[in-house]
Amino acid sequence: AYFEIDAAKVLEQYDLIREKTNADRVVFSTKTNYTVAQILAEHRKECHFSVHLLSEAEKTSNKRQILFFLQGTTSDELLALINHGVTSFVVDNPVDLETVKTIIQHSQVPITLFLRMRLAEKTIKTGHHFVYGFLSDGINRFIPELKKLKGIQTLGIHFHRKTQNINEWSYAFELGQILSRKTLDCIDVVNIGGGFPCVYKNYSVDVSESVFAKVRELKQWLEQEQIELWIEPGRFIAGPSTKLFCSIILVYKDTIVINASIYNGALDTYIVNTRLLVEGEVDEKNGRPFTIKGITPDSRDIFRYRVYLKDTPRIGDTLVFLNAGAYNFSTDFCSLKPLKTVVI
């Protein structure tokens, strides 16, 4: 089994979202797919990258294109990042904020700083995700204070939406209600993390146009406030650019077993409950239902509980999953090896 990334499709998705949203900057999250990040770094020089760990930062050649998310970062680590050229940071808690305030007093390099803000999540699933960020009263208190500090050149607000939760789009109204007049006068940038969906079997309705319209609405509102808009469309770019090619190793009754596992090819299936589309699948009127099972003995190692195929699958046939490029990281469960990635 292996992944195939279409570099042209990566660039197409990047260009599309820039055109459709009118965003001032696209920031791709390297955790979504590092190979996709490399393609963007080579062919879209203006693209920036959100990075969460020091080991990730080491892989990014142009450190000034990094937006680094601090999480328990020590003073020495932060100073080392700045000395290596990283000058843009996101903070979601008061402890890391104090570290930043201390370091910029001793550094001669001006930084860009975002405070991560909590927004209400309109979702039926509560208590399943950790919620990062400052509450609105903290944002409205800290932002004016930070504006006075000489070491901060650009000041912004970052917030994050879970990508496939498409009901959460009314940003201009929400920000207008949450942020004080003083805060709006102090910030230079608003950065949207997450929120741009990818099409899966269980998220089959393409809502991109409605999402784009909401972002353009936010962009117009921010322009009136002389505030830039940055966006982080990780899944939207990485997902459609990638296919997962697998071989069928066993067929019995209505079960297909392939030479890959969700644990080294599609952990999104388990973590976020996405179901990858299968190339050539048909509706129930035109095909026979099958379950596609991964190679491990885990009963949860299932790519698709039910997929309808027109042709009878056989051992040795190739099965192709679509939109497979987002969060396709691997584990070593059952000594699984990471799948090879081919770029075309």
C-alpha positions as MATLAB code, in Angstrom:
seq = 'AYFEIDAAKVLEQYDLIREKTNADRVVFSTKTNYTVAQILAEHRKECHFSVHLLSEAEKTSNKRQILFFLQGTTSDELLALINHGVTSFVVDNPVDLETVKTIIQHSQVPITLFLRMRLAEKTIKTGHHFVYGFLSDGINRFIPELKKLKGIQTLGIHFHRKTQNINEWSYAFELGQILSRKTLDCIDVVNIGGGFPCVYKNYSVDVSESVFAKVRELKQWLEQEQIELWIEPGRFIAGPSTKLFCSIILVYKDTIVINASIYNGALDTYIVNTRLLVEGEVDEKNGRPFTIKGITPDSRDIFRYRVYLKDTPRIGDTLVFLNAGAYNFSTDFCSLKPLKTVVI';
ca = [
       0.000    0.000    0.000;
       1.161    3.555   -0.635;
       0.021    7.177   -0.828;
       0.117    9.117   -4.076;
       0.158   12.919   -3.826;
      -0.676   14.960   -6.919;
       1.495   18.074   -6.578;
      -0.561   19.943   -9.183;
      -3.710   19.277   -7.149;
      -2.019   20.624   -4.009;
      -1.250   23.884   -5.793;
      -4.713   23.980   -7.360;
      -6.387   23.715   -3.944;
      -4.073   26.380   -2.528;
      -4.772   28.792   -5.372;
      -8.503   28.073   -5.202;
      -8.863   28.959   -1.550;
      -6.828   32.135   -1.939;
      -9.045   33.198   -4.808;
     -12.334   32.251   -3.139;
     -11.664   33.804    0.279;
      -9.539   36.857   -0.618;
      -7.431   36.052    2.449;
      -4.281   38.096    2.956;
      -2.258   35.015    3.855;
      -2.578   31.222    3.772;
      -0.957   29.329    6.645;
      -0.701   25.573    6.089;
      -0.465   23.368    9.174;
       2.462   20.989    8.723;
       0.821   18.400   10.999;
      -1.839   17.875    8.322;
       0.672   16.384    5.878;
       4.360   17.222    5.895;
       4.938   16.192    2.263;
       2.204   18.603    1.171;
       3.944   21.297    3.233;
       7.180   20.632    1.331;
       5.383   21.011   -2.004;
       3.904   24.337   -0.927;
       7.244   25.564    0.420;
       8.870   24.869   -2.944;
       6.170   26.175   -5.265;
       4.229   28.788   -3.260;
       6.909   30.893   -1.611;
       4.392   33.234    0.012;
       2.758   30.388    1.958;
       3.407   30.266    5.693;
       3.286   27.228    7.975;
       1.824   26.631   11.413;
       4.118   24.464   13.506;
       3.537   22.979   16.956;
       6.752   21.208   17.979;
      10.442   22.074   17.904;
      11.120   18.971   15.807;
       8.668   20.279   13.190;
      10.342   23.683   13.164;
      13.697   22.076   12.410;
      12.265   20.627    9.177;
      11.115   24.010    7.847;
      13.956   25.734    6.019;
      12.612   29.302    5.985;
      12.064   29.963    9.670;
      10.424   33.341    9.031;
       7.503   31.521    7.402;
       6.741   29.641   10.625;
       3.815   30.449   12.883;
       4.812   28.586   16.042;
       2.228   27.458   18.604;
       3.725   27.669   22.080;
       2.786   24.938   24.556;
       4.913   24.742   27.673;
       7.830   26.252   25.765;
      10.705   27.239   28.045;
      12.404   30.629   27.951;
      15.547   29.060   26.477;
      13.545   27.270   23.777;
      11.660   30.430   22.851;
      14.842   32.460   22.685;
      16.471   29.781   20.510;
      13.498   29.870   18.130;
      13.779   33.645   17.808;
      17.545   33.465   17.276;
      16.981   30.929   14.475;
      14.555   33.258   12.699;
      11.125   32.252   14.025;
       9.308   35.492   14.846;
       5.580   34.608   14.769;
       3.900   32.884   17.707;
       0.499   31.779   18.989;
      -0.198   31.651   22.733;
      -3.258   29.990   24.294;
      -2.550   30.225   28.032;
      -1.281   32.772   30.588;
       1.878   30.832   31.493;
       3.255   30.847   27.946;
       2.164   34.471   27.594;
       4.323   35.446   30.564;
       7.262   33.622   28.975;
       6.817   35.664   25.796;
       6.580   38.938   27.707;
       9.776   38.120   29.595;
      11.775   37.133   26.515;
      10.846   40.114   24.334;
      12.268   42.414   26.991;
      15.705   40.903   26.323;
      15.429   40.278   22.577;
      16.079   42.906   19.933;
      13.918   41.058   17.380;
      10.307   42.286   17.070;
       7.733   39.497   16.956;
       4.230   38.784   15.699;
       2.013   37.495   18.497;
      -1.435   35.910   18.326;
      -3.620   35.191   21.322;
      -5.783   32.150   20.802;
      -9.411   32.797   21.666;
     -12.187   30.365   22.509;
     -15.333   30.530   20.455;
     -18.483   28.588   21.256;
     -18.599   25.248   19.434;
     -21.993   24.544   17.901;
     -21.710   20.767   17.938;
     -23.689   17.832   19.264;
     -20.459   16.295   20.586;
     -19.413   17.975   23.825;
     -16.677   17.022   26.226;
     -14.780   15.104   23.536;
     -12.208   17.778   22.677;
      -9.922   19.920   24.796;
     -10.786   23.579   24.270;
      -7.751   25.827   23.854;
      -7.514   29.554   24.281;
      -8.397   32.578   26.357;
     -11.954   33.543   27.141;
     -13.169   36.791   25.590;
     -12.718   38.826   28.775;
      -9.076   37.733   28.894;
      -8.587   38.683   25.245;
     -10.106   42.114   25.815;
      -7.878   42.611   28.859;
      -4.569   41.331   27.474;
      -4.618   42.741   23.935;
      -4.521   46.456   24.926;
      -1.747   45.687   27.426;
       0.326   43.832   24.821;
      -0.118   46.651   22.312;
       2.007   48.851   24.566;
       4.999   46.482   24.522;
       7.803   47.525   22.174;
       8.861   43.977   21.312;
       5.561   43.142   19.582;
       5.436   44.427   16.016;
       2.190   42.734   14.924;
      -0.644   41.707   17.226;
      -3.457   39.343   16.329;
      -6.159   36.945   17.423;
      -6.270   33.288   16.460;
      -9.232   30.988   16.818;
      -9.888   27.463   15.647;
     -12.884   25.590   14.326;
     -13.094   21.823   13.979;
     -12.852   21.307   10.231;
     -15.900   19.176    9.515;
     -18.204   21.130   11.835;
     -19.778   23.232    9.095;
     -22.495   24.840   11.219;
     -20.121   27.233   12.962;
     -19.754   29.936   10.351;
     -20.899   33.413   11.400;
     -17.584   34.996   12.230;
     -18.180   38.686   11.571;
     -21.202   38.690   13.874;
     -19.477   36.630   16.572;
     -16.294   38.697   16.637;
     -18.281   41.919   16.637;
     -20.139   40.711   19.705;
     -17.093   39.364   21.555;
     -14.279   41.849   20.915;
     -14.306   45.264   22.527;
     -13.808   48.432   20.518;
     -10.429   48.879   22.165;
      -9.331   45.359   21.195;
     -10.373   45.846   17.571;
      -8.361   49.061   17.451;
      -5.276   47.238   18.772;
      -5.110   44.118   16.569;
      -3.577   43.865   13.102;
      -4.570   40.320   12.091;
      -7.287   37.715   12.633;
      -6.239   34.135   11.864;
      -8.833   31.391   11.284;
      -7.543   27.936   12.135;
      -9.485   24.957   10.815;
     -12.988   25.081    9.437;
     -12.426   24.356    5.746;
     -14.026   20.965    5.021;
     -13.002   18.077    2.806;
     -15.469   15.687    1.172;
     -15.734   12.204    2.702;
     -18.385    9.515    2.398;
     -20.067   10.674    5.588;
     -19.506   14.354    4.746;
     -20.606   14.146    1.142;
     -22.262   17.538    0.692;
     -19.805   20.039   -0.762;
     -20.350   23.148    1.359;
     -17.243   24.959    0.138;
     -19.110   27.784   -1.588;
     -21.156   28.639    1.495;
     -18.021   28.530    3.645;
     -16.145   30.753    1.189;
     -19.017   33.253    1.246;
     -18.875   33.442    5.044;
     -15.115   34.021    4.965;
     -15.455   36.755    2.333;
     -18.065   38.376    4.559;
     -15.576   38.291    7.434;
     -12.838   39.650    5.169;
     -14.986   42.641    4.187;
     -15.784   43.369    7.824;
     -12.114   43.146    8.827;
     -11.075   45.450    5.980;
     -13.351   48.113    7.421;
     -11.410   47.724   10.656;
      -8.058   47.732    8.773;
      -7.333   44.204    9.992;
      -5.758   41.451    7.860;
      -7.274   37.985    7.472;
      -5.125   34.854    7.605;
      -6.556   31.371    7.085;
      -5.335   27.815    7.824;
      -6.924   25.428    5.285;
      -4.907   22.295    6.063;
      -7.435   19.556    5.347;
      -8.901   21.416    2.363;
      -5.494   21.421    0.631;
      -4.041   18.087    1.739;
      -7.125   15.865    1.529;
      -8.136   16.056   -2.161;
      -4.537   15.943   -3.390;
      -3.883   12.404   -2.164;
      -4.995    8.857   -2.977;
      -4.309    5.717   -0.952;
      -3.565    2.670   -3.120;
      -4.087   -0.728   -1.463;
      -4.053   -4.350   -2.587;
      -6.841   -6.768   -1.728;
      -5.348   -9.742    0.139;
      -8.539  -11.554    1.137;
     -12.203  -11.684    0.127;
     -14.842  -13.734    1.923;
     -18.609  -13.288    1.978;
     -19.106   -9.514    2.119;
     -15.677   -8.672    3.607;
     -12.615   -7.277    1.841;
      -9.260   -7.291    3.649;
      -6.527   -4.976    2.343;
      -2.769   -4.711    2.917;
      -3.024   -1.553    5.022;
      -4.561   -0.493    8.304;
      -6.302    2.585    9.594;
      -3.414    2.614   12.066;
      -0.852    3.381    9.361;
      -3.057    4.839    6.654;
      -6.247    6.457    7.903;
      -6.298    7.230   11.618;
      -8.777   10.003   10.826;
     -11.265    7.171   10.334;
     -11.043    6.336   14.023;
     -10.226    9.694   15.610;
     -12.527   12.060   13.708;
     -14.932    9.515   12.199;
     -14.243   10.304    8.562;
     -14.910    7.623    5.953;
     -12.740    7.740    2.854;
     -14.438    7.555   -0.515;
     -13.536    4.542   -2.660;
     -12.738    5.090   -6.312;
     -15.453    3.475   -8.423;
     -17.992    2.953   -5.640;
     -21.645    3.088   -6.679;
     -24.999    3.502   -4.961;
     -26.891    0.591   -3.423;
     -29.044    0.115   -6.536;
     -26.036   -0.598   -8.729;
     -23.675   -2.570   -6.532;
     -23.138   -5.146   -3.840;
     -22.258   -4.089   -0.264;
     -18.856   -4.894    1.237;
     -16.995   -4.089    4.441;
     -13.385   -2.999    3.905;
     -11.230   -4.287    6.745;
      -7.649   -3.375    7.604;
      -4.920   -5.946    8.051;
      -4.620   -5.896   11.860;
      -6.685   -8.096   14.226;
      -8.341   -5.075   15.844;
     -12.111   -5.176   15.310;
     -12.084   -1.388   14.893;
      -9.637   -1.547   11.989;
     -12.330   -0.807    9.423;
     -11.929    1.642    6.544;
     -15.565    1.399    5.456;
     -18.415   -0.449    7.137;
     -20.375   -0.548    3.904;
     -19.319    0.332    0.385;
     -21.192   -0.682   -2.763;
     -19.063   -2.039   -5.608;
     -20.262   -2.874   -9.082;
     -17.548   -5.399   -9.895;
     -16.793   -8.417   -7.720;
     -13.496   -7.766   -5.879;
     -10.736  -10.344   -6.199;
      -7.499  -11.046   -4.380;
      -4.746   -8.997   -5.997;
      -7.054   -6.203   -7.169;
      -6.107   -2.619   -6.343;
      -8.445   -0.612   -4.149;
      -8.064    3.184   -4.209;
      -9.240    5.565   -1.489;
      -9.835    9.206   -2.421;
      -9.201   12.418   -0.456;
      -6.760   10.521    1.744;
      -4.110   13.165    2.388;
      -5.151   14.777    5.671;
      -3.719   13.475    8.953;
      -2.543   10.199    7.421;
       0.128    9.689   10.065;
       1.172    6.238   11.186;
       1.464    4.231   14.403;
       3.598    1.183   15.168;
       0.616   -0.895   16.306;
       1.317   -4.556   15.403;
       4.749   -3.360   14.187;
       3.129   -1.580   11.251;
       5.482    0.402    9.027;
       4.671    3.900    7.728;
       3.307    3.755    4.194;
       5.440    5.071    1.361;
       4.438    8.378   -0.233;
       4.876    8.980   -3.960;
       4.608   12.495   -5.411;
       3.503   12.831   -9.026;
];
